[in-house]
């Protein structure tokens, strides 16, 4: 019994002893040198905590950021818009014909100089080029206002009013920017028209996105078949129905 008491006391003493302090993390090269690294080029950023991007998503994020950097647009804004638009799915097709990772409208791409067969817009590099170009134009037109920029990207450069869905889009983009430490200023505008939660255009299996569009659920095999048909036909427009 006495030995049990002694053993118990020793166990309590060991458990109560303070843990050794963890070693301080080694400084990064820029910190060790005493000056921050120059931001010569954008770096791919992971999504907010709680999800781990796939290697392909990381690659696509890097492409979006690089295109934005070259265009003079903050890469974080382009990345947030791509996330809201398609969740980095280069095969995404919107409810009214938006295509690809940046959900580019064919008419918008044509206006910006796109002259290839329409299925080429599914190519991530091509889609990002035209999507970022249009977004960058909106950024400069609006005097670098975040909400006005994404409103014009969603609704068109000629739009000046905020619908309920454009406001929801802005709120989502701002939240993604804040999560990545991007300085967000200003206030969210007040919507002057629109229904925040109307029907999903009567489409079976559709889900409303923050951008006010519908994410479709359908067989990607069927999408590939339609894309091949477009390649053969050389059509200048795309129509996908359920």
C-alpha positions as CSV (number, residue, x, y, z in Angstrom):
1,X,0.0,0.0,0.0
2,X,2.8,2.4,0.9
3,X,4.5,1.8,-2.4
4,X,1.3,2.5,-4.2
5,X,0.9,5.8,-2.5
6,X,4.5,6.8,-3.4
7,X,4.0,5.8,-7.0
8,X,0.8,7.8,-7.1
9,X,2.5,10.9,-5.7
10,X,5.3,10.6,-8.3
11,X,2.8,10.3,-11.1
12,X,0.9,13.4,-9.9
13,X,4.2,15.4,-9.6
14,X,5.2,14.5,-13.1
15,X,1.8,15.3,-14.6
16,X,1.8,18.7,-12.7
17,X,5.2,19.8,-13.9
18,X,5.1,22.6,-16.5
19,X,5.8,21.6,-20.1
20,X,9.0,22.7,-21.7
21,X,8.6,25.8,-23.8
22,X,8.3,25.1,-27.5
23,X,11.3,26.4,-29.5
24,X,10.6,29.7,-31.3
25,X,10.0,29.2,-35.1
26,X,13.0,30.0,-37.3
27,X,12.6,33.3,-39.1
28,X,11.8,33.3,-42.8
29,X,14.7,34.4,-45.0
30,X,13.2,37.9,-45.5
31,X,12.8,38.3,-41.7
32,X,16.3,37.1,-41.0
33,X,17.6,39.6,-43.5
34,X,15.7,42.4,-41.7
35,X,13.6,43.4,-44.7
36,X,10.4,42.0,-46.3
37,X,10.6,40.2,-49.6
38,X,9.5,42.3,-52.6
39,X,6.1,41.3,-54.0
40,X,7.5,40.8,-57.5
41,X,4.8,38.3,-58.6
42,X,1.5,37.0,-57.2
43,X,1.6,33.7,-55.4
44,X,-1.2,31.1,-55.3
45,X,-3.1,31.3,-52.1
46,X,-5.0,28.5,-50.4
47,X,-8.7,28.9,-49.6
48,X,-9.8,29.9,-46.2
49,X,-9.1,27.5,-43.3
50,X,-11.2,24.4,-43.3
51,X,-10.6,23.1,-46.8
52,X,-7.5,21.9,-48.6
53,X,-7.3,22.7,-52.3
54,X,-6.5,20.0,-54.8
55,X,-3.3,20.4,-56.8
56,X,-5.4,21.3,-59.8
57,X,-7.3,24.0,-57.9
58,X,-4.0,25.4,-56.7
59,X,-2.7,25.5,-60.2
60,X,-5.9,27.3,-61.4
61,X,-5.7,29.8,-58.6
62,X,-2.2,30.6,-59.6
63,X,-3.2,31.1,-63.2
64,X,-6.0,33.5,-62.1
65,X,-3.6,35.5,-59.8
66,X,-0.9,35.7,-62.5
67,X,-3.4,37.0,-65.1
68,X,-4.8,39.6,-62.6
69,X,-1.3,40.7,-61.7
70,X,-0.4,41.2,-65.3
71,X,-3.6,43.2,-65.8
72,X,-3.0,45.5,-62.9
73,X,-5.9,44.1,-60.9
74,X,-5.4,42.9,-57.3
75,X,-5.0,39.1,-57.6
76,X,-7.1,38.6,-54.5
77,X,-10.1,40.1,-56.2
78,X,-9.9,38.0,-59.3
79,X,-9.4,34.9,-57.2
80,X,-12.4,35.7,-55.1
81,X,-14.6,36.3,-58.1
82,X,-13.5,33.0,-59.7
83,X,-14.4,31.2,-56.4
84,X,-17.9,32.8,-56.3
85,X,-18.5,32.2,-60.0
86,X,-17.6,28.6,-60.4
87,X,-15.7,27.3,-57.3
88,X,-12.7,26.9,-59.7
89,X,-14.6,24.4,-62.0
90,X,-13.4,25.0,-65.5
91,X,-16.3,22.9,-66.9
92,X,-19.0,25.0,-65.2
93,X,-21.9,26.1,-67.4
94,X,-24.3,28.8,-66.1
95,X,-28.1,28.8,-66.4
96,X,-28.0,31.4,-69.2
97,X,-24.9,30.2,-71.0
98,X,-22.0,31.5,-68.9
99,X,-19.0,29.3,-69.6
100,X,-16.0,28.1,-67.6
101,X,-14.0,29.0,-64.5
102,X,-14.8,32.8,-64.7
103,X,-18.3,32.2,-66.1
104,X,-17.7,34.3,-69.1
105,X,-20.6,35.1,-71.4
106,X,-19.9,34.3,-75.0
107,X,-21.1,37.7,-76.1
108,X,-18.7,39.3,-73.7
109,X,-15.7,37.2,-74.9
110,X,-16.6,38.1,-78.5
111,X,-16.7,41.8,-77.6
112,X,-13.2,41.5,-76.1
113,X,-11.8,39.9,-79.3
114,X,-12.4,36.2,-78.8
115,X,-12.7,34.6,-82.3
116,X,-12.2,30.9,-81.7
117,X,-14.9,28.2,-81.7
118,X,-17.0,28.6,-78.6
119,X,-15.8,25.5,-76.8
120,X,-12.4,27.1,-76.5
121,X,-13.8,29.1,-73.7
122,X,-13.8,26.0,-71.5
123,X,-10.0,26.1,-71.7
124,X,-8.9,27.6,-68.3
125,X,-6.2,29.9,-69.7
126,X,-8.5,31.3,-72.4
127,X,-11.4,31.7,-70.0
128,X,-9.2,33.4,-67.4
129,X,-7.7,35.8,-70.0
130,X,-11.1,37.2,-71.0
131,X,-12.7,37.0,-67.6
132,X,-9.8,38.9,-65.9
133,X,-9.7,41.4,-68.7
134,X,-13.4,42.2,-68.3
135,X,-13.0,42.3,-64.5
136,X,-9.9,44.5,-64.7
137,X,-11.8,47.0,-66.9
138,X,-14.6,47.1,-64.4
139,X,-12.0,47.8,-61.6
140,X,-10.6,50.8,-63.5
141,X,-14.1,52.1,-64.6
142,X,-15.3,52.2,-61.0
143,X,-12.2,53.8,-59.5
144,X,-11.2,50.6,-57.8
145,X,-14.4,50.1,-55.8
146,X,-14.8,46.5,-54.9
147,X,-18.6,46.3,-54.8
148,X,-19.0,48.4,-58.0
149,X,-16.4,46.3,-59.7
150,X,-18.1,42.9,-59.0
151,X,-21.5,44.4,-59.7
152,X,-20.4,45.4,-63.2
153,X,-18.7,42.1,-63.8
154,X,-21.9,40.3,-62.9
155,X,-24.4,42.6,-64.5
156,X,-22.4,44.4,-67.2
157,X,-20.3,47.5,-67.4
158,X,-23.2,49.7,-68.3
159,X,-25.2,48.8,-65.1
160,X,-25.2,51.4,-62.4
161,X,-27.8,50.0,-60.0
162,X,-27.4,47.3,-57.4
163,X,-29.9,44.4,-57.4
164,X,-30.4,42.2,-54.4
165,X,-28.3,39.6,-56.1
166,X,-25.4,42.0,-56.9
167,X,-25.3,43.0,-53.2
168,X,-25.2,39.3,-52.2
169,X,-22.4,38.8,-54.7
170,X,-20.5,41.7,-53.2
171,X,-21.0,40.4,-49.6
172,X,-19.6,37.0,-50.6
173,X,-16.5,38.5,-52.4
174,X,-15.8,40.8,-49.4
175,X,-16.0,37.9,-47.0
176,X,-13.5,35.9,-49.1
177,X,-11.2,38.9,-49.3
178,X,-11.3,39.5,-45.5
179,X,-10.6,35.8,-44.9
180,X,-7.4,36.2,-47.0
181,X,-6.3,39.4,-45.2
182,X,-7.0,41.7,-48.1
183,X,-7.8,45.3,-46.9
184,X,-11.5,45.8,-47.5
185,X,-12.9,49.3,-47.1
186,X,-16.1,51.1,-47.7
187,X,-19.7,49.9,-47.1
188,X,-21.9,47.4,-48.8
189,X,-24.4,49.3,-51.0
190,X,-28.1,49.1,-50.6
191,X,-30.0,47.2,-53.2
192,X,-32.6,49.2,-55.1
193,X,-34.4,46.4,-57.0
194,X,-34.6,42.7,-57.5
195,X,-35.7,39.6,-55.6
196,X,-33.0,38.1,-53.3
197,X,-34.4,34.5,-53.5
198,X,-36.5,34.1,-56.6
199,X,-37.2,30.7,-58.2
200,X,-34.2,28.9,-59.7
201,X,-35.5,29.7,-63.2
202,X,-37.6,26.5,-63.0
203,X,-34.6,24.3,-63.7
204,X,-34.5,20.9,-62.2
205,X,-31.6,20.3,-59.9
206,X,-30.5,23.9,-59.9
207,X,-29.1,25.7,-56.9
208,X,-28.9,29.5,-56.5
209,X,-25.4,30.9,-56.1
210,X,-24.3,34.1,-54.5
211,X,-23.8,35.6,-58.0
212,X,-27.6,35.2,-58.6
213,X,-27.1,32.5,-61.1
214,X,-27.9,28.8,-61.0
215,X,-25.4,26.0,-60.6
216,X,-26.6,23.1,-62.6
217,X,-26.3,19.4,-61.7
218,X,-26.0,17.2,-64.7
219,X,-23.9,14.5,-66.3
220,X,-20.5,15.9,-67.2
221,X,-20.5,13.1,-69.9
222,X,-23.5,14.9,-71.5
223,X,-21.6,18.2,-71.3
224,X,-18.6,16.7,-73.0
225,X,-20.9,15.3,-75.8
226,X,-22.4,18.8,-76.3
227,X,-18.9,20.3,-76.4
228,X,-17.8,17.8,-79.1
229,X,-21.0,18.6,-81.0
230,X,-20.2,22.3,-80.9
231,X,-16.7,21.6,-82.1
232,X,-18.1,19.7,-85.1
233,X,-20.8,22.3,-85.8
234,X,-18.6,25.3,-85.2
235,X,-21.5,27.1,-83.6
236,X,-21.1,30.7,-82.3
237,X,-23.6,30.2,-79.4
238,X,-24.2,27.6,-76.7
239,X,-27.5,26.3,-75.4
240,X,-27.7,23.8,-72.6
241,X,-31.0,22.7,-71.3
242,X,-32.2,20.1,-68.8
